[in-house]
Amino acid sequence: MPDLKPLEIGVMFWAGRDPLETIREVKGLGVRCGQLGIPGDLDLDGAAEAWKQALAAEDFTLVTVFAAYKGEDYADIPTVQRTVGFIPPATRQEREERTYAVSDFAAAVGVPGIATHIGFVPEDRSNPDYVAVRDMVRRVCDHAAKHGQTFALETGQEPARVLLRFFDDVGRDNLRINFDPANMILYGTGDPIEALGVLAPHIVSVHCKDGDWPPKDVPGALGTEKPLGQGSVGIPRFIAKLKEIGYQGALNIEREVPDQAQRLADIRAAVELLRSLV
């Protein structure tokens, strides 16, 4: 695997097709590393060896494996609250077991960290969902630690101060943050540059994604994702702040649009933008 430079540009992409074909497509965007998302319905039995061989053949580095779950829906904020991550009680046990499976897959492939959206963390620490999810995160951290892995929570669904307090409560050294500046805007939870400074000690990886704030006249609506550099994040400020806090990891471009040709074109443009800033 290649030795990555500080602030190496990478791409967030998803499993589901042939591993070798997928990695070659991503490499064609001009990057040598990235983050692999695992859909909730993807069969992981026997998958690790194929991915390990493909990564070695293409000299490509995975820095994180992301877990997603069956039944998640990001249509709007109320739907996210009902369906995403560890918060919904009905799917908690199934998703805990799935997270262990993703951790085991990442270990077999040789990836040092896993990550996920755990959902909206309640602000009230006595809330039964808060307590249950806190304990679940502790168990996932302990499982990941057996593989020498970090477990990163994605930002966006709660203010930085709430996430920071949750970290203190969980109390696990391998709990980390995958910082997504656009999510702070899309969910309307705070200025991402300010949050980056608050959460800096816990950040292990980042997404380079852009977006605009939710419309004020539509309760519960999410903001709108934009091509990198065309939203409200302020990507030059974001990169400057990453340098200021001493972040040395990869810059993983995430672009989520249904049109694959548009997605690839936007990622190529994002690679060029980040090269000009780094």
Order of alpha helices (4+ residues) and beta strands (2+ residues): beta-alpha-beta-alpha-beta-alpha-alpha-beta-alpha-beta-alpha-beta-alpha-alpha-beta-beta-beta-alpha-beta-alpha
